[in-house]
Amino acid sequence: MNRKLAKLALPALIFLAISVAPVAALEQTCRFIQAKTDREACYKRQEDELAVKRRPAAPTSESKTFETMRQLRQDDDAVYRSISNICRGC
């Protein structure tokens, strides 16, 4: 059990270290800017960049197409069920 946990934990830690490193590097570059206005502008740019990265991706046209097709299929099924209940030749 511990061996399996170790096999899973190592790649997870490596991924975490790689993903956090660029953010830390950006933060340090702003920290050493002497002029207050320039430093604040640098922090503002970082916040904007992180907000763009964290924003969920817009739905693609492919997902909209799939959703539309699914809705059409549900509508068709409802129509077919109602038609099958009609007595033909009574």
Buried (B, 14 or more C-beta within 10 A) or exposed (E): EEEEEEEEEEEEEEEEEEEEEEEEEBEEEBEEBEEEEEBEEBBEEBEEEEEEEEEEEEEEEEEEEEEEEEEEEEEEEEEEEEEEEEEEEE
